[in-house]
Amino acid sequence: MAQDGIDLVFEKPHSNIFPTMDQSHMIPDYDRRTEPNPIPVYHGNIDVVSGLLQLRVSFRWRSLVDEDVIQMFRKLGSQNEAARPRVIFLSMAAWHMLETRDAFQIYGNKLRELSPILGHLAKASKVIWLNQYPTIDFYGETGAHNTKIFSEKIYRYNEGARGILRWVY
């Protein structure tokens, strides 16, 4: 991208920032280049570029904060500052909550490992952590309680993430 252009990296493509790239009308159709094309409906990496707006929006979907995520951000951090994204939005998905009993501890450990890398990136990029939205605590039409992912648990994960990442911003 051009020096005065804007680059955005989103960790989750379905993070409610844009309902879908096709509906956002953020970039005029005649100037929009999308990879892949057509855009996947669910769980995939997406790049959208506008030459006129000097804008690149990259969604990088990862289900868990794991070594792949840490390596992705290490690679971003190893680029010279001018080549790094201007804004990085991150968010967690509920996938960690579906893991083992120690999932919260593992999640926290991985965020602690990621935190200094994000701090390094924050020297040249605006790093923004987005909370996971609360969920409906019942399953569809059955009305049964969701025992794995529920609002109180999401709140705990959000609080944990903010506590670990608070110095990055």
Protein Blocks (a to p, Z undefined) as FASTA:
>chain_A
ZZklccdddfblklomambfklnomagfklpccddddddfbhpadddddfklopacdddd
dfbdcfklmmmmmmmmmpcfklpcfbdcddddfklmmmcfklmmmmmmmmmmmmmmmmmm
mmmpccdddddddddfbecjlopacfkbcfklmmmmmmmmmmmmmmmZZ
